[in-house]
Amino acid sequence: GKLLLSWEERDTWNFAFEVYDSTYTKAKTANDYPLKLYLNSDLHMQLSVDTTDTAMSLHIVDVKATTSATDSEDYSGLTYYLWKDGCKKDSSAAEVPQLP
């Protein structure tokens, strides 16, 4: 999905977080959520921002899988982290280099 953020009236950024099919050609739509995947399935995600700020960078902090369709602080079910606190936790997770 897409998200529009504004920071102290100084600038506005259009962020896009998209999940793709295995060929990386078709993004999932709102009707596809919550995602239900089999164990050991590939998941292709992209985070991007539309900006002219050449100093801005994006970093992965946390990526997790849960048995719940919603994310909440009081969730106590199973949680599997692919990335946690900026560090890769799953050996199959891979970061795609930034495109020019």
TORTIFI-878832 format. One record per residue: x, y, z of N, C-alpha, C, O in turn; residue in three letters. Coordinates in steps of 0.05 Angstrom, whole numbers, padded with zeros to 5 digits, always signed. Layout:
! residues N
XYZXYZXYZXYZala/...
//
This chain:
! residues 100
+00016-00023+00000+00000+00000+00000+00017+00025+00000+00042+00023+00002gly/+00005+00047-00002+00019+00072-00003+00012+00089+00021-00010+00088+00031lys/+00031+00106+00030+00028+00122+00054+00040+00149+00048+00062+00151+00038leu/+00025+00170+00055+00035+00198+00052+00041+00209+00079+00024+00209+00097leu/+00066+00218+00083+00075+00229+00108+00084+00258+00104+00096+00265+00084leu/+00078+00275+00124+00087+00302+00124+00102+00307+00150+00093+00298+00171ser/+00124+00322+00149+00140+00327+00172+00142+00356+00178+00155+00371+00163trp/+00129+00365+00199+00130+00393+00209+00127+00413+00186+00140+00434+00186glu/+00109+00407+00168+00103+00426+00146+00127+00432+00128+00126+00451+00113glu/+00149+00417+00131+00173+00423+00116+00175+00407+00090+00185+00417+00070arg/+00165+00383+00091+00167+00367+00067+00146+00345+00069+00136+00338+00090asp/+00139+00334+00046+00120+00312+00045+00133+00289+00028+00145+00294+00008thr/+00129+00265+00038+00140+00242+00024+00118+00221+00018+00100+00217+00034trp/+00120+00209-00005+00103+00187-00012+00118+00161-00009+00136+00155-00025asn/+00111+00146+00011+00123+00120+00016+00105+00098+00004+00081+00100+00004phe/+00118+00078-00008+00103+00055-00018+00115+00030-00007+00139+00025-00010ala/+00099+00013+00004+00107-00013+00013+00091-00033-00003+00066-00033-00001phe/+00104-00049-00019+00090-00067-00037+00100-00096-00033+00123-00100-00027glu/+00082-00114-00035+00088-00143-00034+00082-00154-00062+00060-00149-00073val/+00101-00169-00073+00098-00178-00101+00096-00209-00102+00101-00223-00083tyr/+00087-00218-00126+00087-00246-00131+00115-00256-00135+00134-00241-00135asp/+00118-00282-00140+00145-00294-00141+00161-00284-00165+00186-00287-00165ser/+00148-00273-00186+00163-00263-00209+00169-00234-00206+00182-00222-00224thr/+00160-00221-00184+00165-00193-00179+00152-00175-00200+00162-00153-00205tyr/+00131-00184-00212+00118-00168-00233+00091-00158-00225+00082-00138-00237thr/+00077-00170-00207+00050-00162-00199+00049-00157-00169+00053-00176-00153lys/+00042-00132-00162+00039-00126-00133+00013-00136-00123-00007-00137-00137ala/+00013-00144-00098-00012-00153-00084-00030-00129-00082-00021-00106-00080lys/-00056-00134-00081-00076-00113-00078-00088-00114-00050-00083-00133-00035thr/-00104-00094-00043-00117-00094-00016-00133-00119-00011-00135-00128+00012ala/-00145-00130-00032-00161-00155-00029-00144-00179-00021-00155-00199-00012asn/-00118-00178-00025-00100-00201-00019-00092-00202+00010-00080-00222+00019asp/-00099-00182+00026-00091-00181+00054-00113-00190+00072-00136-00186+00066tyr/-00107-00201+00096-00080-00208+00105-00068-00231+00088-00083-00248+00078pro/-00042-00230+00083-00029-00250+00067-00028-00277+00083-00023-00277+00107leu/-00034-00298+00068-00032-00324+00080-00012-00340+00062-00017-00344+00039lys/+00010-00349+00074+00031-00363+00060+00037-00389+00073+00033-00393+00097leu/+00046-00408+00056+00056-00433+00067+00084-00429+00077+00099-00412+00068tyr/+00092-00446+00096+00120-00445+00106+00139-00450+00082+00132-00465+00064leu/+00161-00437+00083+00182-00439+00062+00174-00426+00035+00186-00432+00015asn/+00153-00410+00036+00145-00395+00011+00162-00370+00009+00170-00358+00029ser/+00168-00362-00016+00182-00337-00021+00163-00314-00017+00139-00315-00024asp/+00174-00292-00006+00159-00268-00003+00176-00245-00013+00199-00241-00004leu/+00166-00229-00032+00181-00208-00044+00168-00181-00036+00145-00176-00043his/+00184-00164-00022+00174-00139-00012+00191-00116-00023+00215-00119-00027met/+00179-00093-00026+00194-00069-00034+00184-00045-00019+00160-00041-00016gln/+00202-00030-00008+00196-00004+00005+00210+00017-00011+00234+00016-00016leu/+00195+00038-00018+00207+00060-00034+00195+00086-00025+00174+00087-00012ser/+00209+00108-00031+00199+00134-00025+00204+00152-00049+00225+00152-00061val/+00184+00168-00055+00186+00187-00077+00195+00214-00066+00179+00228-00054asp/+00220+00220-00070+00232+00245-00059+00255+00255-00077+00267+00239-00092thr/+00261+00280-00075+00284+00291-00089+00308+00294-00070+00329+00303-00078thr/+00304+00286-00045+00325+00287-00025+00345+00265-00029+00340+00241-00024asp/+00368+00272-00040+00389+00252-00046+00403+00241-00022+00417+00221-00024thr/+00399+00254+00001+00412+00244+00026+00395+00225+00041+00404+00212+00060ala/+00370+00222+00034+00352+00204+00048+00359+00175+00042+00365+00168+00020met/+00357+00158+00063+00361+00129+00059+00340+00114+00075+00331+00124+00096ser/+00333+00091+00066+00314+00074+00080+00329+00049+00090+00347+00039+00077leu/+00321+00040+00114+00334+00017+00126+00313-00002+00136+00292+00006+00145his/+00319-00028+00135+00302-00048+00147+00306-00049+00177+00329-00052+00186ile/+00285-00048+00192+00287-00050+00221+00275-00076+00230+00290-00093+00240val/+00249-00080+00227+00236-00105+00235+00218-00115+00213+00203-00100+00201asp/+00221-00141+00207+00202-00155+00189+00195-00181+00203+00213-00196+00210val/+00170-00185+00208+00162-00209+00223+00137-00221+00211+00121-00209+00198lys/+00134-00247+00217+00110-00262+00210+00096-00270+00236+00109-00279+00255ala/+00070-00268+00237+00054-00276+00260+00030-00292+00251+00025-00294+00227thr/+00016-00303+00269-00009-00317+00263-00033-00298+00264-00056-00307+00261thr/-00028-00273+00270-00050-00253+00272-00051-00236+00247-00030-00229+00236ser/-00075-00228+00240-00078-00210+00217-00072-00181+00224-00068-00164+00206ala/-00071-00174+00250-00065-00147+00259-00041-00147+00277-00035-00167+00290thr/-00027-00124+00277-00004-00121+00294-00011-00104+00318-00021-00082+00315asp/-00006-00115+00342-00012-00099+00366+00008-00106+00388+00021-00127+00387ser/+00012-00087+00406+00032-00091+00427+00025-00113+00446+00043-00124+00459glu/-00001-00120+00449-00009-00141+00468-00011-00169+00454-00021-00187+00467asp/-00001-00171+00429-00001-00197+00416+00018-00216+00430+00041-00209+00435tyr/+00008-00240+00436+00025-00259+00451+00028-00286+00436+00037-00305+00447ser/+00019-00287+00410+00021-00311+00395+00049-00315+00383+00068-00301+00391gly/+00051-00334+00365+00077-00340+00352+00086-00317+00335+00070-00305+00321leu/+00112-00311+00337+00124-00290+00321+00150-00300+00310+00167-00311+00324thr/+00154-00297+00283+00179-00305+00271+00191-00280+00258+00179-00268+00240tyr/+00215-00273+00266+00229-00249+00254+00247-00257+00231+00263-00275+00234tyr/+00244-00243+00209+00263-00245+00187+00285-00224+00191+00308-00230+00186leu/+00277-00201+00201+00296-00179+00209+00286-00170+00236+00262-00167+00241trp/+00305-00164+00254+00298-00153+00280+00320-00133+00288+00344-00139+00287lys/+00311-00109+00296+00329-00088+00304+00351-00082+00283+00374-00077+00290asp/+00343-00084+00258+00361-00077+00236+00380-00100+00228+00396-00096+00210gly/+00377-00123+00241+00395-00146+00235+00380-00169+00223+00358-00175+00232cys/+00391-00181+00202+00379-00204+00190+00378-00228+00209+00399-00235+00220lys/+00355-00240+00213+00352-00263+00232+00347-00289+00217+00350-00310+00229lys/+00340-00288+00192+00333-00312+00177+00353-00314+00154+00357-00295+00139asp/+00366-00337+00151+00387-00340+00131+00376-00338+00103+00392-00333+00084ser/+00350-00342+00099+00339-00340+00072+00332-00312+00064+00326-00306+00041ser/+00332-00293+00083+00325-00266+00077+00348-00252+00062+00371-00257+00068ala/+00341-00236+00042+00362-00223+00026+00353-00195+00020+00330-00190+00014ala/+00371-00176+00022+00366-00148+00016+00375-00144-00013+00397-00150-00020glu/+00357-00133-00029+00363-00127-00057+00377-00100-00058+00368-00081-00045val/+00399-00098-00072+00414-00072-00073+00396-00050-00084+00378-00055-00100pro/+00402-00026-00075+00387-00002-00083+00391+00002-00113+00414+00000-00123gln/+00370+00008-00127+00372+00014-00155+00381+00043-00159+00375+00060-00143leu/+00396+00048-00181+00405+00076-00185+00383+00095-00191+00388+00119-00195pro/
//
